[in-house]
Amino acid sequence: MKVIFLDIDGVLNSNEYFERTKDNKLSRIELDIKCLKILKEVIDETKAYIVVTSSWRLLKGFENTKKYLKEFGIDIHDVTKSIYGNRGKEIREYLNNHNIDKFVILDDEIFPDFNELKNYLVKTSFYNGGLKEEHKNMLIKKLR
């Protein structure tokens, strides 16, 4: 099984997105369609499953987020267990308890406990558009 460990803020949205949509009161959810399309292309190309590491998984409205992602053909396979501030530990625990062949971490942060996991990180930027076309090839290459 191939897995994308997915953060949301700084990956599926960005400062640029919020600036662009700040006057749009109709926005149902704070996710950038451009970023969602790129993620969907990666999933289609690699057949990877999404495991959410984002703190969004702990919010009351996460079910709405899952439904919204599903509208774009993006299914949430699972979430990591919350070990506050220790995203690396959360991912390691998930890897130890599941049969994962290949994985990537899609995040805009490098957590202090990532250590060897940095080799699997595709880093986006909240202040530079989140998930972009340039990240797509890196993700696909790491999952092949």
One Martini backbone bead per residue (centre of mass of N, CA, C, O) as a GRO file, in nm:
protein
  144
    1MET     BB    1   0.098   0.036   0.021
    2LYS     BB    2   0.024   0.370  -0.045
    3VAL     BB    3   0.122   0.687   0.122
    4ILE     BB    4  -0.024   1.001   0.225
    5PHE     BB    5   0.086   1.231   0.449
    6LEU     BB    6  -0.155   1.480   0.546
    7ASP     BB    7  -0.157   1.803   0.533
    8ILE     BB    8  -0.326   2.119   0.509
    9ASP     BB    9  -0.195   2.356   0.608
   10GLY     BB   10   0.009   2.463   0.335
   11VAL     BB   11  -0.121   2.265   0.108
   12LEU     BB   12  -0.455   2.324   0.060
   13ASN     BB   13  -0.340   2.605   0.147
   14SER     BB   14  -0.294   2.973   0.171
   15ASN     BB   15  -0.221   3.295   0.183
   16GLU     BB   16  -0.304   3.350  -0.110
   17TYR     BB   17  -0.585   3.227  -0.088
   18PHE     BB   18  -0.694   3.414   0.140
   19GLU     BB   19  -0.656   3.676  -0.019
   20ARG     BB   20  -0.832   3.594  -0.270
   21THR     BB   21  -1.101   3.510  -0.059
   22LYS     BB   22  -1.181   3.730   0.163
   23ASP     BB   23  -1.457   3.840   0.000
   24ASN     BB   24  -1.564   3.535   0.001
   25LYS     BB   25  -1.851   3.417   0.167
   26LEU     BB   26  -1.903   3.132  -0.003
   27SER     BB   27  -1.695   2.973   0.125
   28ARG     BB   28  -1.710   2.652   0.261
   29ILE     BB   29  -1.396   2.598   0.246
   30GLU     BB   30  -1.035   2.609   0.322
   31LEU     BB   31  -0.981   2.518   0.000
   32ASP     BB   32  -0.781   2.476  -0.279
   33ILE     BB   33  -0.851   2.374  -0.591
   34LYS     BB   34  -0.566   2.361  -0.711
   35CYS     BB   35  -0.455   2.165  -0.492
   36LEU     BB   36  -0.664   1.939  -0.525
   37LYS     BB   37  -0.595   1.865  -0.819
   38ILE     BB   38  -0.306   1.777  -0.766
   39LEU     BB   39  -0.365   1.555  -0.564
   40LYS     BB   40  -0.547   1.388  -0.752
   41GLU     BB   41  -0.326   1.328  -0.962
   42VAL     BB   42  -0.145   1.169  -0.771
   43ILE     BB   43  -0.345   0.952  -0.696
   44ASP     BB   44  -0.404   0.849  -0.982
   45GLU     BB   45  -0.100   0.775  -1.049
   46THR     BB   46  -0.036   0.598  -0.758
   47LYS     BB   47  -0.266   0.487  -0.562
   48ALA     BB   48  -0.286   0.649  -0.309
   49TYR     BB   49  -0.328   0.699   0.027
   50ILE     BB   50  -0.497   0.886   0.277
   51VAL     BB   51  -0.328   1.030   0.566
   52VAL     BB   52  -0.407   1.224   0.831
   53THR     BB   53  -0.205   1.476   1.024
   54SER     BB   54  -0.370   1.698   1.072
   55SER     BB   55  -0.541   1.896   1.302
   56TRP     BB   56  -0.818   1.866   1.156
   57ARG     BB   57  -0.886   1.575   1.272
   58LEU     BB   58  -0.980   1.723   1.561
   59LEU     BB   59  -1.217   1.858   1.441
   60LYS     BB   60  -1.553   1.890   1.420
   61GLY     BB   61  -1.546   1.958   1.088
   62PHE     BB   62  -1.408   1.705   0.944
   63GLU     BB   63  -1.646   1.572   0.798
   64ASN     BB   64  -1.678   1.804   0.594
   65THR     BB   65  -1.401   1.776   0.469
   66LYS     BB   66  -1.437   1.487   0.364
   67LYS     BB   67  -1.675   1.552   0.178
   68TYR     BB   68  -1.534   1.763   0.004
   69LEU     BB   69  -1.306   1.580  -0.099
   70LYS     BB   70  -1.496   1.370  -0.233
   71GLU     BB   71  -1.594   1.566  -0.459
   72PHE     BB   72  -1.278   1.531  -0.577
   73GLY     BB   73  -1.191   1.219  -0.524
   74ILE     BB   74  -1.103   1.235  -0.210
   75ASP     BB   75  -1.000   0.992   0.010
   76ILE     BB   76  -1.009   0.905   0.344
   77HIS     BB   77  -0.854   0.642   0.499
   78ASP     BB   78  -0.700   0.801   0.743
   79VAL     BB   79  -0.556   0.856   1.071
   80THR     BB   80  -0.363   0.973   1.303
   81LYS     BB   81  -0.249   0.966   1.601
   82SER     BB   82  -0.247   1.175   1.876
   83ILE     BB   83   0.079   1.346   1.938
   84TYR     BB   84   0.149   1.623   2.047
   85GLY     BB   85   0.409   1.759   1.846
   86ASN     BB   86   0.458   1.440   1.713
   87ARG     BB   87   0.452   1.362   1.400
   88GLY     BB   88   0.672   1.151   1.371
   89LYS     BB   89   0.556   0.953   1.579
   90GLU     BB   90   0.284   0.914   1.440
   91ILE     BB   91   0.402   0.792   1.179
   92ARG     BB   92   0.564   0.559   1.297
   93GLU     BB   93   0.324   0.419   1.428
   94TYR     BB   94   0.172   0.370   1.168
   95LEU     BB   95   0.394   0.204   1.023
   96ASN     BB   96   0.406  -0.024   1.249
   97ASN     BB   97   0.067  -0.090   1.207
   98HIS     BB   98   0.126  -0.105   0.890
   99ASN     BB   99   0.116  -0.196   0.541
  100ILE     BB  100   0.384  -0.023   0.398
  101ASP     BB  101   0.562   0.042   0.107
  102LYS     BB  102   0.493   0.353   0.050
  103PHE     BB  103   0.591   0.703   0.129
  104VAL     BB  104   0.467   1.032   0.213
  105ILE     BB  105   0.524   1.371   0.317
  106LEU     BB  106   0.276   1.634   0.333
  107ASP     BB  107   0.429   1.946   0.420
  108ASP     BB  108   0.510   2.278   0.575
  109GLU     BB  109   0.668   2.114   0.794
  110ILE     BB  110   0.941   2.061   1.030
  111PHE     BB  111   0.971   1.840   1.262
  112PRO     BB  112   1.187   1.762   1.518
  113ASP     BB  113   1.097   1.432   1.486
  114PHE     BB  114   1.168   1.338   1.191
  115ASN     BB  115   1.446   1.293   1.088
  116GLU     BB  116   1.441   1.030   0.870
  117LEU     BB  117   1.165   1.148   0.741
  118LYS     BB  118   1.280   1.375   0.555
  119ASN     BB  119   1.316   1.180   0.300
  120TYR     BB  120   0.973   1.189   0.267
  121LEU     BB  121   0.957   1.490   0.215
  122VAL     BB  122   0.714   1.728   0.091
  123LYS     BB  123   0.762   2.070   0.077
  124THR     BB  124   0.571   2.329   0.152
  125SER     BB  125   0.401   2.667   0.142
  126PHE     BB  126   0.206   2.901   0.286
  127TYR     BB  127   0.375   3.157   0.140
  128ASN     BB  128   0.376   2.966  -0.159
  129GLY     BB  129   0.078   2.812  -0.240
  130GLY     BB  130   0.144   2.537  -0.161
  131LEU     BB  131   0.037   2.314  -0.366
  132LYS     BB  132   0.225   2.233  -0.656
  133GLU     BB  133   0.332   2.131  -0.954
  134GLU     BB  134   0.633   2.082  -0.854
  135HIS     BB  135   0.540   1.851  -0.643
  136LYS     BB  136   0.418   1.622  -0.810
  137ASN     BB  137   0.679   1.477  -0.915
  138MET     BB  138   0.796   1.414  -0.637
  139LEU     BB  139   0.567   1.236  -0.538
  140ILE     BB  140   0.567   1.028  -0.763
  141LYS     BB  141   0.862   0.936  -0.736
  142LYS     BB  142   0.841   0.841  -0.431
  143LEU     BB  143   0.592   0.627  -0.510
  144ARG     BB  144   0.760   0.432  -0.726
   0.00000   0.00000   0.00000
